[in-house]
Amino acid sequence: MSNLFICLESVYIVLCLLLIVVIILQKKQSSGLGNLAGMRKTYWDKNKKNSAEGKLERLTKFFAGLYFIFTVLICCIK
């Protein structure tokens, strides 16, 4: 195994653990199908991006994107 592969796999494992932690830290959303029916947006919903929940959502999306990229890279190198 090459050094690049070992390095990518170690970063991949850390990334997986970070993604798990960020997902666990998120608050459960119990709105269910109410969002599909067009529920009203409240002040809190509009400014959610500035809250801790919004930051966790952005981190989740970022780590999920990195997870996908590293998965493809590892498969291509292997």
Long-range contacts (C-beta under 8 A, 24 or more apart in sequence): 2-77, 4-77, 5-74, 5-77, 5-78, 8-70, 8-73, 8-74, 8-77, 9-74, 11-70, 12-67, 12-70, 12-71, 12-74, 15-63, 15-66, 15-67, 15-70, 16-67, 18-63, 19-60, 19-63, 19-64, 19-67, 22-56, 22-59, 22-60, 22-63, 23-60, 25-56, 26-53, 26-56, 26-57, 26-60, 27-53
